[in-house]
């Protein structure tokens, strides 16, 4: 079947190159976040990296009618955005994977004493 002009494809030998570069040079960042960072500061990066980042932004990070994908960072450091990363980012789990207690975020510094009483006006 002949290739259409509109078909955009990547050479199989280049597949995954940018993702590998991101894992090595920007650990913890998603591919899309790294592509944004590279495109914001093109002079800091080699032209080949800028081209890969541009391709990632245009074809991997933005899909018509859909959101860009997960915006949270890889918290576990395994190079992938997983369910655990999501739960840590929304505050359900601690970074070590243990379940957060309901009062972990409340009353910091008051150790369960509740809210401070209101001051009386003179």
C-alpha positions in Angstrom: 0.0 0.0 0.0 1.5 3.4 -1.0 2.3 5.8 1.8 0.1 8.9 2.0 1.7 12.4 2.2 -0.1 13.0 5.5 1.3 9.9 7.2 3.9 10.9 9.8 6.2 8.0 10.9 9.4 7.7 12.7 12.4 5.6 11.5 12.5 2.4 13.7 16.1 3.0 14.5 15.2 6.3 16.1 12.2 5.0 18.1 12.6 5.7 21.8 15.7 7.8 21.5 14.2 10.9 23.1 12.7 8.9 25.9 16.1 7.4 26.6 17.7 10.8 26.5 15.1 12.1 29.0 15.7 9.3 31.4 19.5 9.9 31.3 19.5 13.8 31.3 16.3 14.7 33.1 15.5 11.9 35.6 12.0 12.1 37.1 10.5 14.2 34.3 7.9 12.9 32.0 8.8 12.9 28.3 6.3 15.6 27.6 7.6 17.8 30.5 11.1 17.3 29.2 10.1 18.2 25.7 8.5 21.4 27.0 11.7 22.2 28.9 13.9 21.6 25.8 11.7 23.7 23.6 11.7 26.6 26.1 15.5 26.7 26.0 16.6 25.6 22.6 20.1 27.2 22.7 21.1 25.0 25.7 20.5 21.7 23.9 21.9 20.1 20.7 19.9 20.6 17.5 19.2 16.8 17.4 17.6 16.9 20.8 15.6 20.0 19.9 14.2 18.1 16.8 13.3 15.1 18.9 11.6 17.3 21.5 9.7 19.1 18.8 8.5 15.8 17.4 7.5 14.5 20.9 5.5 17.7 21.5 3.8 17.6 18.2 2.9 14.0 17.9 3.4 12.3 21.3 2.2 14.9 23.8 -0.7 16.4 22.2 -3.6 14.5 20.7 -6.6 16.3 19.2 -9.6 16.2 21.5 -7.7 14.6 24.4 -5.6 16.0 27.2 -1.8 16.0 27.2 -1.8 13.0 29.5 -0.5 12.9 33.1 1.0 16.1 34.2 2.5 14.7 37.5 6.1 13.7 37.9 7.5 10.3 38.4 7.8 10.1 42.2 9.1 6.6 42.5 12.0 7.2 40.3 11.5 4.1 38.1 11.2 6.1 34.9 7.5 5.4 34.4 4.4 7.2 35.5 2.5 4.6 37.5 -0.7 4.3 39.6 1.6 4.7 42.7 3.0 8.0 41.3 -0.6 9.2 40.7 -1.7 8.3 44.2 1.3 10.0 45.8 0.7 13.1 43.7 -3.0 13.4 44.8 -2.1 12.9 48.4 -3.5 9.4 49.1 -0.1 7.7 49.6 3.2 8.8 51.1 6.3 8.6 48.8 7.3 5.3 50.5 4.0 3.8 49.4 2.4 3.7 52.9 -1.2 5.0 53.2 -1.5 8.6 54.4 -3.3 9.1 57.6 -6.2 11.6 57.4 -4.6 13.9 59.9 -1.2 14.0 58.1 -2.1 17.2 56.3 -4.1 18.8 59.0 -3.0 20.7 62.1 0.7 20.6 61.2 2.6 21.8 64.3 -0.4 21.5 66.6 -0.1 17.6 67.1 -3.8 16.8 67.2 -4.8 19.8 69.3 -7.2 21.0 66.7 -7.4 24.6 65.3 -6.1 27.5 67.3 -8.8 29.3 69.3 -9.8 32.7 68.0 -8.4 35.7 69.8 -10.9 37.9 71.6 -11.2 41.5 70.5 -10.5 44.2 73.1 
